Every structure is written in structure tokens, then in C-alpha cells.
Amino acid sequence: MATPAERTEQGRAARKRVPRSSHAEWLAPVDRPDPVGVLERQGRDRLPELLPVRYGRMAASPFAFLRGGAAVMAGDLATRPHSGLTVQLCGDAHLLNFGVFASPERALLFDLNDFDETFPGPFEWDVKRLAASTAVAARENGHSDDKARRAALESAAAYRTTLRRLSRLGELDVWYQRIDADSLLPLLRSSRRRTRAEASLTRARRRTSLHALGKLTEVVDGRRRIIQDPPLIEPAGVSDTAAIRKIFSDYRSTLSEERRLLLDRYRFVDAARKVVGVGSVGMRCFIVLLAGRDADDPLFLQIKEARNSVLEEFLPSGPHVHPGHRVVAGQRLTQAAGDIFLGWMTGPQGRAFYWRQLRDMKGSADVAGMRASDLVLYARLCGTALARAHARSGDRIAIAGYLGSADTFERAVADFALRYADQTLADHASLGAAIAAGVVGATPDV
């Protein structure tokens, strides 16, 4: 095994292949695929009646387009040389894919919280997506390009400094690293920021299955049912409900023994199809209501279809053939603490799915309207969390050697972020034009 000094030198050697300053570059190639065409190809095997919802949500703003356009950006990143320093990528590390959730010990943690696109790849792809989303969000909030660049730069700077700090720690120390949400409060100097953060954490703590019981269900003829809200929430139907019951045992087998025993103490009550997110709209997704000790002891699980990651066509094959297994394994590898009910299985027609809790004290920041100074703080936090995630799966010492002690990397990434924000604006306009021309249908954002 290479020594830390040798690994550091391997990272520095990667600068010769891809200089840190080169990460600033972005110019769309002449043969760049039409972004709307990329989205349409993604939609070919999705539920066609939900595609207008997806396009409507993405058309709402450039930031919404960026959120739903992970496949577009993956193709763009793949056109540029990369460092070759591999980590388990989130694959979709924009600002709203970070948030708080409960650990099994019921502590609130801040971390990455979406892994649909997770895949092994060059570390900088996640950093660039995070920085680009920061720049797009800043512009959307009315901030100047200078402030947008500052926020993007701070996200990459926090990544670099955190990764370098972790490179000096031992393996177990790195593995046990986590960001306790409550520990962040003393770092907020203004009382206004602390008050807003405390309110956000309080809301997250309330977002449990018991809270969802009152929000998402009603009693009909003496039986509790999930409330219908077409097209966002619709009854699962007889065939889908039967399929969910049938595949439940396969999902159960992917849990550890003690969690299987816990799950066995719940009984099936109801299921419904649910639309979630932006980029995921049109994929098959269900929520299942289970009851434990009694009707007031609920557990909501989400069953979400898993496809190949948008990164897969541009990178070497990963270790997991099953898309659901890929999502679950990637989440377990990168998150500081995982959902105890996270599992996967194969459903009807050979479709891959993964299961997780629908609500487990989950919460995310309200990025829309954030002041420039608040966005900088949040971008730093996301960059810190991303570095912690990457340090678990990649060679943190080699990456730290590549990044170095100077600010070259973050300055380049900040320049890229502004350039890609321009690209996102143009792509968003292309989607709007396609909707206006009737090329794709769109319903108002719902």
C-alpha cells in the first residue's frame, strides 16, 4: 500500500494531466446534444401522463431546470478532461440535495440526502454541480454576478479545506465524521439567522411518520386511507398494490436481521402512487402506509424506481449491476448515518426499486430568496458535507495533494460556475421555446 507521501504525490501528478486552473473552462461544443432532446430521451420509459408535470416544474425557473437536468450536466462534464481521482459521487449534488435528517440515534444530521444518480467518478464533477447550482440560485435571488461568484467560490473552498483537514486524520476518525445540525447554531452570529435555523430544525423534527399520518391520510368508512390528490397522489390500484405486497419480502431480505424483525411488527394498510421531486417526475414511485402497535403507530415507506445513473454512459462500469442496489450502496457509503429501512429489490417487468422512510425528520433549506450572506454560509456548509462524503470513498490524501494549499481550484470552479449558469439560462430558455412550440407538453408547476 502506498504511503501518505506517495499518495500525495499521486494527487499532485494529476495536475499535469488536468491543471487546477483548467476547471474554469466551459464552452459548449458545437456538437452538444440538444438539452430538450436529452430530457425527452430520459422520458421514453417514464409514465407519459406525468411528463408534462416534469416539464412544467423544470420550466418554472433556471434553478428548477438545473435540478431536473442532471443528465444534461453529466453530458457536459464528460466533455472536459477530468482528474481521474475517483470517489463515490452523489451525481446530483445541487444545493437542494443537501439537508437534515435523523440518525438511528435520533440526532439531526446535515448531509447529502439524494442518491438517485450516485456512481463512482471524478470528485470534481460533484463540486462543479454544487458550485453551478449556487451561482444559478444566487442570480435567481437577484444577487450580482460578483456575489454569485463569491458563493460558488466559498462552496469549493470549503470542500478543499475540509478535504485537506480530513486527509490528516486516521481512517476511523474520518469514517465517524458527521455534521450535527444542532452544533451549527452557535456558528451563526446574528440572532436572526439563529432564529431561522432553529425554526427549520424544529420543523424537521416534526416531520415524522406520525406527523404524516395527519397530513397524508383520512378515515373512510372506518378504514384509514392515503388522501388522493391527482395527479400528485393517486391510489395504487389493485395490480400495483398486489405487486407491492409481493415484492415486500424481497425488499425485506436486503435489511439486516434486527431490522427485518422490526419491520415484521408492522402490517400493511394502504399504498398510493406519488409524484416526487423535479428530475424524478415520471418514474414509478409509491408510498406505503404500515401500522405497528395500533393505528396511531404508523410507518410510511417510499418505494422509488431506480434507473441507470445519468453518469454511467460516460464512466467505467461500477460495482453494482442492480440500479436499486447501486443507490442503496452509494447512500450507505457516503452518508454519515443511514435510514434503517433503506433496501432494494426487483419489481414487476424487471424494474428496479429501492425503499426508504418517507419522513424521518427530513428537512431542507429554503434557498429561494436567501440573502447573499446567508447563501455563502449555506454553500460553505454544503461544500463541507460533500468533502466529508467523498473522504469516505475516495483517496482523500491524493485528492488533497491535487487540491493543494492555494486557492487555485476554487477560483477556477467559481469561474466555471458563472459560465455554466449562463448555459443553464440558455437551456431553460430552450425548454420554454419547446413548450411554446408544442414540442413537449407542460402543465403549470404543481
C-alpha positions as CSV (number, residue, x, y, z in Angstrom):
1,M,0.0,0.0,0.0
2,A,1.3,3.5,-0.9
3,T,2.5,5.7,1.9
4,P,0.7,9.1,2.6
5,A,3.6,10.9,0.9
6,E,3.3,8.7,-2.2
7,R,-0.5,9.2,-2.3
8,T,0.0,13.0,-2.0
9,E,2.5,12.9,-4.9
10,Q,0.0,10.9,-7.0
11,G,-2.5,13.7,-6.5
12,R,0.0,16.4,-7.4
13,A,0.9,14.4,-10.5
14,A,-2.7,14.6,-11.7
15,R,-2.3,18.4,-12.0
16,K,0.0,17.7,-15.0
17,R,-2.9,15.9,-16.8
18,V,-5.6,18.4,-15.7
19,P,-4.2,21.6,-14.2
20,R,-6.4,23.0,-11.4
21,S,-6.9,26.3,-13.4
22,S,-8.4,24.3,-16.3
23,H,-11.5,23.6,-14.3
24,A,-12.6,27.2,-15.1
25,E,-13.2,26.3,-18.7
26,W,-16.7,25.8,-20.2
27,L,-17.7,26.4,-23.8
28,A,-20.4,24.3,-25.2
29,P,-19.0,22.1,-28.0
30,V,-20.5,22.5,-31.5
31,D,-21.9,19.0,-31.4
32,R,-23.5,19.4,-27.9
33,P,-26.8,17.5,-27.7
34,D,-30.0,19.5,-27.6
35,P,-30.9,19.7,-23.9
36,V,-34.6,19.2,-24.6
37,G,-33.7,16.1,-26.6
38,V,-31.7,14.7,-23.6
39,L,-34.8,15.2,-21.4
40,E,-37.1,13.6,-24.0
41,R,-34.8,10.5,-24.2
42,Q,-34.9,10.2,-20.4
43,G,-38.7,10.3,-20.6
44,R,-39.2,7.4,-23.0
45,D,-39.7,4.8,-20.4
46,R,-41.4,7.0,-17.8
47,L,-45.1,7.4,-17.2
48,P,-46.2,9.5,-20.1
49,E,-49.1,11.2,-18.3
50,L,-46.6,12.6,-15.8
51,L,-44.1,14.1,-18.2
52,P,-46.0,17.4,-18.6
53,V,-45.7,17.8,-14.8
54,R,-41.9,17.3,-15.1
55,Y,-41.5,19.8,-17.9
56,G,-43.8,22.2,-16.1
57,R,-41.7,22.0,-12.9
58,M,-38.4,22.4,-14.8
59,A,-39.8,25.4,-16.8
60,A,-40.5,27.3,-13.6
61,S,-37.0,28.8,-13.3
62,P,-33.4,28.2,-14.4
63,F,-32.7,26.7,-11.0
64,A,-35.6,24.3,-11.4
65,F,-34.2,23.4,-14.8
66,L,-30.8,22.7,-13.3
67,R,-32.4,20.5,-10.6
68,G,-34.1,18.4,-13.2
69,G,-31.3,18.4,-15.8
70,A,-28.7,16.2,-14.1
71,A,-28.5,14.2,-17.4
72,V,-27.8,17.4,-19.3
73,M,-25.0,18.5,-17.0
74,A,-23.5,15.0,-16.8
75,G,-23.0,15.0,-20.6
76,D,-21.4,18.5,-20.4
77,L,-19.0,17.5,-17.6
78,A,-18.0,14.4,-19.6
79,T,-16.8,16.6,-22.5
80,R,-14.0,18.0,-20.3
81,P,-10.8,16.3,-19.2
82,H,-11.0,15.1,-15.5
83,S,-8.6,14.5,-12.7
84,G,-9.1,10.7,-12.6
85,L,-9.3,10.9,-8.8
86,T,-12.4,8.8,-8.2
87,V,-14.9,8.9,-5.3
88,Q,-18.5,7.7,-4.9
89,L,-20.2,10.7,-6.5
90,C,-23.6,11.9,-5.3
91,G,-24.1,12.5,-9.1
92,D,-26.6,15.3,-8.4
93,A,-25.0,17.5,-5.7
94,H,-27.1,20.7,-6.1
95,L,-28.0,22.9,-3.2
96,L,-31.4,21.3,-2.5
97,N,-30.0,17.7,-2.4
98,F,-28.4,18.6,1.0
99,G,-30.5,18.7,4.2
100,V,-31.2,17.5,7.6
101,F,-32.5,14.0,8.6
102,A,-32.5,11.9,11.7
103,S,-29.7,9.4,12.5
104,P,-30.8,6.0,14.0
105,E,-29.9,7.6,17.4
106,R,-32.4,10.4,16.6
107,A,-29.8,13.1,16.3
108,L,-30.4,15.6,13.5
109,L,-27.6,15.5,10.9
110,F,-26.8,17.7,7.9
111,D,-25.6,15.7,4.9
112,L,-26.3,14.8,1.3
113,N,-29.8,13.4,1.0
114,D,-30.4,12.3,-2.6
115,F,-28.5,9.4,-4.3
116,D,-30.6,8.5,-7.4
117,E,-27.6,9.3,-9.6
118,T,-24.8,8.1,-7.3
119,F,-21.9,6.4,-9.2
120,P,-18.0,6.2,-9.0
121,G,-16.4,9.1,-10.8
122,P,-14.1,12.1,-10.7
123,F,-14.5,14.1,-7.5
124,E,-14.7,17.5,-9.2
125,W,-18.0,16.6,-11.0
126,D,-19.9,16.9,-7.8
127,V,-18.0,20.0,-6.8
128,K,-18.8,21.7,-10.1
129,R,-22.5,20.8,-9.9
130,L,-22.7,22.2,-6.4
131,A,-20.9,25.4,-7.4
132,A,-23.0,25.8,-10.5
133,S,-26.3,25.4,-8.6
134,T,-25.0,28.0,-6.1
135,A,-24.4,30.5,-8.9
136,V,-27.8,29.9,-10.5
137,A,-29.6,30.2,-7.2
138,A,-27.7,33.5,-6.4
139,R,-28.7,35.0,-9.7
140,E,-32.3,33.9,-9.3
141,N,-32.4,35.6,-5.9
142,G,-31.4,38.8,-7.6
143,H,-27.7,38.9,-6.5
144,S,-25.0,40.3,-8.6
145,D,-22.5,38.1,-10.5
146,D,-19.8,39.1,-8.1
147,K,-21.9,37.8,-5.2
148,A,-22.9,34.7,-7.2
149,R,-19.2,34.0,-7.9
150,R,-18.3,34.5,-4.2
151,A,-20.9,32.0,-3.1
152,A,-19.8,29.5,-5.7
153,L,-16.2,30.0,-4.7
154,E,-16.9,29.5,-1.0
155,S,-18.6,26.2,-1.7
156,A,-15.5,24.9,-3.4
157,A,-13.1,26.5,-0.9
158,A,-15.0,24.7,2.0
159,Y,-14.6,21.5,0.1
160,R,-10.9,21.9,-0.4
161,T,-10.1,23.0,3.2
162,T,-12.3,20.2,4.7
163,L,-10.8,17.5,2.4
164,R,-7.3,18.6,3.4
165,R,-8.2,18.5,7.1
166,L,-9.6,15.0,6.7
167,S,-6.6,13.9,4.8
168,R,-4.6,14.3,8.0
169,L,-6.9,12.1,10.1
170,G,-7.0,8.3,10.6
171,E,-9.4,6.0,8.9
172,L,-11.9,5.6,11.8
173,D,-11.8,9.2,12.6
174,V,-12.8,10.0,9.0
175,W,-15.5,7.4,9.0
176,Y,-17.1,8.7,12.2
177,Q,-17.1,12.3,11.0
178,R,-20.6,13.9,10.9
179,I,-22.2,17.3,10.9
180,D,-24.6,17.6,13.8
181,A,-27.2,20.1,12.9
182,D,-27.6,21.5,16.4
183,S,-23.8,22.1,16.6
184,L,-24.1,24.6,13.7
185,L,-26.3,27.0,15.7
186,P,-23.5,28.6,17.7
187,L,-21.7,29.4,14.5
188,L,-24.5,31.7,13.4
189,R,-23.5,35.1,14.7
190,S,-26.8,37.0,14.0
191,S,-29.8,36.3,16.2
192,R,-32.0,36.4,13.0
193,R,-30.0,33.6,11.4
194,R,-30.1,31.5,14.6
195,T,-33.9,32.0,15.0
196,R,-34.5,30.9,11.4
197,A,-32.2,27.9,11.7
198,E,-33.8,26.9,15.0
199,A,-37.3,27.1,13.4
200,S,-36.1,25.0,10.4
201,L,-34.7,22.3,12.8
202,T,-38.0,22.3,14.8
203,R,-40.0,21.8,11.6
204,A,-37.7,18.9,10.6
205,R,-38.2,17.2,14.0
206,R,-41.9,17.3,13.4
207,R,-41.7,15.6,10.0
208,T,-42.2,12.1,11.2
209,S,-44.5,9.3,10.1
210,L,-46.9,10.3,12.9
211,H,-47.0,13.8,11.5
212,A,-47.5,12.5,8.0
213,L,-50.5,10.4,9.3
214,G,-52.5,13.6,9.8
215,K,-51.3,15.2,6.6
216,L,-51.5,12.4,4.1
217,T,-54.3,10.2,5.4
218,E,-58.0,10.2,6.2
219,V,-60.5,7.7,7.6
220,V,-63.0,6.4,5.1
221,D,-65.8,4.0,6.2
222,G,-63.8,3.3,9.3
223,R,-60.6,2.5,7.5
224,R,-57.5,4.8,7.2
225,R,-56.5,5.6,3.6
226,I,-54.0,7.8,1.9
227,I,-55.6,11.0,0.7
228,Q,-55.9,11.4,-3.1
229,D,-54.5,14.5,-4.8
230,P,-54.4,13.7,-8.5
231,P,-52.0,13.8,-10.4
232,L,-49.6,14.1,-7.4
233,I,-51.0,11.3,-5.2
234,E,-53.3,8.6,-6.7
235,P,-54.5,5.2,-5.4
236,A,-52.0,2.4,-6.2
237,G,-54.8,0.3,-7.7
238,V,-55.4,-3.4,-7.3
239,S,-52.5,-4.6,-9.5
240,D,-49.9,-2.2,-8.1
241,T,-51.0,-3.0,-4.5
242,A,-50.7,-6.7,-5.2
243,A,-47.2,-6.2,-6.7
244,I,-46.1,-4.1,-3.7
245,R,-47.2,-6.8,-1.3
246,K,-45.4,-9.5,-3.4
247,I,-42.1,-7.7,-3.6
248,F,-42.1,-6.8,0.0
249,S,-40.3,-10.0,1.0
250,D,-37.6,-9.3,-1.5
251,Y,-37.0,-5.9,-0.1
252,R,-37.1,-7.3,3.5
253,S,-34.3,-9.6,2.6
254,T,-31.9,-6.7,1.9
255,L,-32.2,-5.4,5.5
256,S,-30.1,-6.6,8.4
257,E,-31.7,-9.2,10.7
258,E,-32.7,-6.9,13.5
259,R,-34.3,-4.5,11.1
260,R,-36.3,-7.3,9.5
261,L,-37.6,-8.2,12.9
262,L,-38.6,-4.6,13.4
263,L,-40.3,-4.4,10.0
264,D,-42.2,-7.6,10.7
265,R,-44.0,-5.9,13.6
266,Y,-45.9,-3.7,11.1
267,R,-48.9,-4.6,8.9
268,F,-49.9,-3.2,5.5
269,V,-52.6,-0.6,5.5
270,D,-52.6,1.3,2.2
271,A,-50.5,2.3,-0.8
272,A,-50.6,5.2,-3.3
273,R,-48.6,6.4,-6.3
274,K,-46.8,9.7,-5.5
275,V,-45.0,12.3,-7.7
276,V,-41.8,13.5,-6.1
277,G,-39.0,15.9,-6.9
278,V,-38.3,17.5,-10.3
279,G,-35.9,15.3,-12.2
280,S,-37.6,12.1,-10.9
281,V,-41.1,13.0,-12.1
282,G,-42.5,10.3,-14.4
283,M,-40.6,7.5,-12.7
284,R,-42.7,5.0,-10.7
285,C,-42.9,6.0,-7.1
286,F,-45.2,4.8,-4.4
287,I,-45.8,5.4,-0.7
288,V,-46.9,2.7,1.7
289,L,-48.6,3.1,5.0
290,L,-47.9,0.5,7.6
291,A,-49.3,0.3,11.2
292,G,-47.4,-1.1,14.2
293,R,-48.8,-1.4,17.7
294,D,-52.0,0.3,16.7
295,A,-53.4,2.7,14.1
296,D,-51.6,5.6,15.9
297,D,-48.2,3.9,15.4
298,P,-47.6,4.5,11.7
299,L,-44.6,3.9,9.4
300,F,-44.5,5.5,5.9
301,L,-42.2,3.9,3.4
302,Q,-41.4,5.2,-0.1
303,I,-40.8,2.9,-3.0
304,K,-38.9,4.6,-5.8
305,E,-37.9,3.3,-9.2
306,A,-34.2,3.2,-9.8
307,R,-32.7,3.6,-13.2
308,N,-29.1,3.7,-14.5
309,S,-27.3,6.8,-13.2
310,V,-27.0,9.6,-15.7
311,L,-23.3,9.3,-15.2
312,E,-23.0,5.7,-16.3
313,E,-22.7,6.2,-20.1
314,F,-19.7,8.4,-19.5
315,L,-17.7,6.4,-17.0
316,P,-16.3,2.9,-16.5
317,S,-18.7,0.3,-15.1
318,G,-19.5,0.5,-11.4
319,P,-19.6,-2.4,-8.9
320,H,-23.4,-2.8,-8.8
321,V,-25.5,-4.2,-11.7
322,H,-28.8,-3.7,-9.9
323,P,-29.8,0.1,-10.0
324,G,-31.6,-0.2,-6.7
325,H,-28.5,-1.8,-5.1
326,R,-26.4,1.0,-6.6
327,V,-28.5,3.7,-5.0
328,V,-28.6,2.0,-1.6
329,A,-24.9,1.1,-1.5
330,G,-23.9,4.6,-2.6
331,Q,-26.0,6.1,0.1
332,R,-24.7,3.8,2.8
333,L,-21.1,4.5,1.7
334,T,-21.3,8.3,1.6
335,Q,-23.9,9.3,4.3
336,A,-22.7,9.7,7.9
337,A,-25.7,7.7,9.1
338,G,-28.3,5.9,7.0
339,D,-32.0,5.2,7.1
340,I,-32.6,1.9,8.9
341,F,-35.2,0.9,6.4
342,L,-33.1,1.5,3.3
343,G,-33.3,-1.5,1.0
344,W,-33.8,-2.6,-2.7
345,M,-35.4,-5.2,-4.9
346,T,-36.7,-6.0,-8.4
347,G,-40.3,-5.4,-9.1
348,P,-42.7,-6.2,-12.0
349,Q,-41.4,-6.3,-15.5
350,G,-37.8,-6.4,-14.1
351,R,-37.9,-2.8,-12.9
352,A,-35.5,-1.9,-10.1
353,F,-36.7,-0.2,-7.0
354,Y,-35.4,1.0,-3.6
355,W,-37.2,1.6,-0.3
356,R,-36.7,4.1,2.4
357,Q,-38.7,6.0,5.0
358,L,-40.8,8.8,3.5
359,R,-40.4,11.1,6.5
360,D,-37.8,10.8,9.1
361,M,-37.2,14.3,10.4
362,K,-36.2,15.3,6.9
363,G,-35.8,19.0,6.0
364,S,-34.0,21.2,3.5
365,A,-33.1,24.9,3.3
366,D,-35.3,27.5,1.7
367,V,-32.8,28.6,-0.9
368,A,-35.2,30.8,-2.8
369,G,-34.9,34.4,-1.5
370,M,-31.8,33.8,0.6
371,R,-29.7,36.8,1.3
372,A,-26.3,36.8,-0.4
373,S,-24.5,36.4,3.0
374,D,-26.8,33.5,4.0
375,L,-26.2,31.8,0.7
376,V,-22.5,32.0,1.3
377,L,-22.9,30.3,4.7
378,Y,-25.1,27.6,3.2
379,A,-22.8,27.0,0.3
380,R,-19.9,26.5,2.7
381,L,-21.9,24.0,4.7
382,C,-22.7,22.0,1.6
383,G,-19.1,22.1,0.4
384,T,-18.0,20.8,3.9
385,A,-20.6,18.0,3.8
386,L,-19.6,17.0,0.3
387,A,-15.9,16.7,1.2
388,R,-16.8,14.5,4.2
389,A,-18.8,12.2,1.9
390,H,-16.0,12.0,-0.7
391,A,-13.4,11.3,2.0
392,R,-15.1,8.1,2.9
393,S,-15.0,6.6,-0.5
394,G,-12.0,8.1,-2.4
395,D,-8.3,8.6,-1.8
396,R,-8.7,11.7,0.3
397,I,-4.9,12.1,0.6
398,A,-4.4,12.0,-3.2
399,I,-7.3,14.5,-3.7
400,A,-5.8,16.8,-1.0
401,G,-2.5,16.6,-2.8
402,Y,-4.2,17.6,-6.1
403,L,-6.1,20.5,-4.4
404,G,-3.1,21.9,-2.6
405,S,-2.9,24.8,-0.1
406,A,-3.5,27.6,-2.6
407,D,-7.0,28.8,-3.8
408,T,-6.4,27.9,-7.4
409,F,-9.0,25.2,-7.6
410,E,-11.9,27.2,-6.0
411,R,-11.2,30.2,-8.2
412,A,-11.4,28.0,-11.3
413,V,-14.6,26.3,-10.1
414,A,-16.2,29.7,-9.4
415,D,-15.4,30.9,-12.9
416,F,-16.9,27.6,-14.3
417,A,-20.0,28.1,-12.1
418,L,-20.8,31.5,-13.7
419,R,-20.2,30.2,-17.2
420,Y,-22.4,27.2,-16.6
421,A,-25.1,29.4,-15.0
422,D,-25.2,31.2,-18.4
423,Q,-25.5,27.8,-20.1
424,T,-28.4,26.8,-17.7
425,L,-30.2,30.1,-18.5
426,A,-29.9,29.3,-22.2
427,D,-31.1,25.7,-21.7
428,H,-34.0,26.8,-19.6
429,A,-35.0,29.2,-22.5
430,S,-34.7,26.2,-24.9
431,L,-37.2,24.3,-22.8
432,G,-39.5,27.3,-22.7
433,A,-39.4,27.6,-26.5
434,A,-40.1,23.8,-26.9
435,I,-43.1,24.1,-24.7
436,A,-44.4,27.2,-26.6
437,A,-43.9,25.4,-29.9
438,G,-45.8,22.3,-28.7
439,V,-42.7,20.0,-28.9
440,V,-43.3,19.0,-25.3
441,G,-46.4,19.4,-23.2
442,A,-46.2,21.1,-19.8
443,T,-48.7,21.7,-17.0
444,P,-48.3,24.5,-14.6
445,D,-45.9,23.8,-11.7
446,V,-47.8,21.7,-9.1
